Amino acid sequence: MDKPKIDKLLLPVPMAKSRAREKKVRTQFWSKFRAFAAHIPFAEDLAAAYYCATDSSTPLKVRGTLLAALAYFILPADVVPDFFAVVGFSDDLAVFTAAMTLVQAHVTDEHREKARHAMETEID
C-alpha cells in the first residue's frame, strides 16, 4: 500500500464515523486478534494500540488515528487478504506502522502492560 493511501486512511473523520469505527473495533478486534496473533510479529503492539485507542484519557486525535488503523486490521477484505498467512498482513502492517509513528508517544507503559497480559490470556 502506498503512502498517499495510508495517509488518507489515517486522516481525521467526522465524529459519527469515528464512533462507528470505535464500535466496530470494540466488538470485532479480539476475535480477529485471537485468530491471527500467533502469525503476526506486531501482535503485542497491536494490542497496546487497542488499549490506547479505547482509553478515554488518550487525546481524541490519537484515538481517531489508532481506531482507523485498528478498523483496517479487522476489515475482512483489504488490499492483501489476511488469509494469505504472513504476506496477507503486509498492508495491515504498513497502515499500523504509519499510525504508530504518529502517535507512539501516547502509548503508555500501562497500555503495553495490558497488551502483554492480553498476549498471555487471549492467545491459545
C-alpha positions as CSV (number, residue, x, y, z in Angstrom):
1,M,0.0,0.0,0.0
2,D,1.4,3.4,-0.9
3,K,1.9,6.3,1.4
4,P,-0.8,8.6,0.0
5,K,-3.4,5.8,0.5
6,I,-2.2,5.3,4.1
7,D,-2.2,9.0,4.8
8,K,-5.8,9.3,3.5
9,L,-6.9,6.3,5.7
10,L,-5.5,8.0,8.8
11,L,-7.0,11.4,8.2
12,P,-9.4,12.7,10.8
13,V,-13.0,11.8,10.1
14,P,-16.4,13.2,11.4
15,M,-17.3,12.2,15.0
16,A,-20.1,9.9,13.8
17,K,-17.6,7.9,11.6
18,S,-15.1,7.8,14.4
19,R,-17.7,6.4,16.8
20,A,-18.7,3.8,14.2
21,R,-15.0,2.8,13.9
22,E,-14.7,2.6,17.7
23,K,-17.8,0.4,17.9
24,K,-16.5,-1.9,15.2
25,V,-13.1,-2.1,16.8
26,R,-14.5,-2.8,20.3
27,T,-16.8,-5.6,19.0
28,Q,-14.6,-7.3,16.4
29,F,-10.9,-6.7,17.5
30,W,-10.4,-9.5,19.9
31,S,-11.9,-12.3,17.7
32,K,-9.6,-11.3,14.8
33,F,-6.7,-10.8,17.2
34,R,-7.1,-14.3,18.7
35,A,-7.3,-15.9,15.2
36,F,-4.2,-14.3,13.9
37,A,-2.0,-13.0,16.7
38,A,0.3,-16.1,16.6
39,H,1.1,-15.3,13.0
40,I,1.9,-11.6,13.1
41,P,5.1,-10.2,14.6
42,F,3.4,-6.9,15.7
43,A,0.7,-8.5,17.8
44,E,1.7,-7.0,21.1
45,D,2.0,-3.5,19.6
46,L,-1.4,-4.0,18.1
47,A,-2.9,-4.9,21.4
48,A,-1.2,-1.9,23.0
49,A,-2.7,0.3,20.3
50,Y,-6.1,-1.1,21.1
51,Y,-5.8,-0.2,24.8
52,C,-4.5,3.2,23.9
53,A,-7.4,3.8,21.4
54,T,-10.0,2.7,23.9
55,D,-8.5,4.7,26.8
56,S,-10.7,7.8,27.5
57,S,-7.6,9.8,28.6
58,T,-6.0,9.4,25.2
59,P,-6.4,12.6,23.1
60,L,-9.2,12.4,20.6
61,K,-6.9,12.8,17.5
62,V,-4.7,10.0,18.7
63,R,-7.7,7.7,19.4
64,G,-9.0,8.5,15.9
65,T,-5.7,7.6,14.2
66,L,-5.4,4.4,16.1
67,L,-9.1,3.5,15.5
68,A,-8.6,3.9,11.8
69,A,-5.6,1.6,11.8
70,L,-7.3,-1.0,14.0
71,A,-10.5,-0.8,11.9
72,Y,-8.4,-1.5,8.8
73,F,-6.9,-4.5,10.6
74,I,-10.3,-6.1,11.3
75,L,-11.7,-5.4,7.9
76,P,-12.4,-8.8,6.2
77,A,-11.4,-7.5,2.8
78,D,-8.4,-5.3,2.4
79,V,-5.7,-4.8,-0.2
80,V,-4.0,-8.1,0.6
81,P,-6.4,-10.7,2.1
82,D,-5.3,-11.7,5.6
83,F,-5.8,-15.4,4.9
84,F,-2.6,-15.4,2.9
85,A,-0.6,-16.0,6.1
86,V,2.2,-13.5,6.9
87,V,2.0,-11.8,3.4
88,G,-1.6,-11.0,4.0
89,F,-0.8,-8.7,6.9
90,S,1.8,-6.6,5.0
91,D,-0.7,-3.9,4.2
92,D,-2.1,-4.0,7.7
93,L,1.5,-3.6,9.0
94,A,2.1,-0.6,6.7
95,V,-1.1,1.2,8.0
96,F,-0.4,0.2,11.6
97,T,3.3,1.4,11.4
98,A,2.2,4.7,9.9
99,A,-0.3,5.2,12.7
100,M,2.1,4.2,15.5
101,T,4.8,6.5,14.1
102,L,2.3,9.4,14.5
103,V,1.1,8.5,18.0
104,Q,3.7,6.3,19.7
105,A,4.3,8.8,22.5
106,H,0.7,8.3,23.7
107,V,1.0,4.5,24.0
108,T,1.9,4.3,27.7
109,D,3.5,1.7,29.8
110,E,0.1,0.8,31.2
111,H,-1.2,0.2,27.6
112,R,1.8,-2.0,27.0
113,E,1.4,-3.9,30.2
114,K,-2.3,-4.6,29.4
115,A,-1.1,-5.8,25.9
116,R,1.4,-8.2,27.5
117,H,-1.3,-9.6,29.7
118,A,-3.6,-10.0,26.7
119,M,-0.9,-11.9,24.8
120,E,-0.8,-14.3,27.7
121,T,-4.5,-14.8,28.1
122,E,-6.1,-14.1,24.7
123,I,-3.9,-16.4,22.6
124,D,-4.4,-20.1,23.0
